[in-house]
Amino acid sequence: MKFVATIGDRAERVEVTGAHGRYRLMIESEVWEVDARLTAQGIYSLLIDGVSYVADVTARDGACVVGVADETYVIQVEEATRYLIRTKAGAAAGAGPQTLTAPLPGKITHVAVEAGDTVAAGDTLLVIEAMKMENELRARAPGTVAEVRVQPGQAVNAGDVLVVIT
């Protein structure tokens, strides 16, 4: 599976393969062989490239808090597609027209606006189904909807213009 792990303002692509306690992690371009075993509630024994670690893992506000030795990391882990949609979708903010484009191929399931509507930052513009997930695409800045170029049921490709806001 492909994920994005965010620590602070740094996001790293992570691909995990394997099962039953034996995993291969590719973090950006580095590869790690990991043997991971749950030893008690929230406590993992890790063997990473021959070095043993004990990790204390808890959930807090939608993130994983991981304690290893004397260090603590707060890690937000998202499925890679969800991360892409969350960070790349939405109308570009700033002066002038804003253009909402499809972050990846999908199908429009709902259009919440029409030409002439006034929108605020964060308002839902439409919903796109991509990779079996429905995702709301929202305005990143206030404005007036100038064009809606899609309708429910329509298939779109990555980069297709969906909505233009002035």
Secondary structure, 3 states (H helix, E strand, C coil): CEEEEEECCEEEEEEEEEECCEEEEEECCEEEEEEEEEEECCEEEEEECCEEEEEEEEEECCEEEEEECCEEEEEEEEEHHHHHHHHHCCCCCCCCCEEEECCCCEEEEEECCCCCCEECCCCEEEEEEECCEEEEEECCCCEEEEEECCCCCCEECCCCEEEEEC
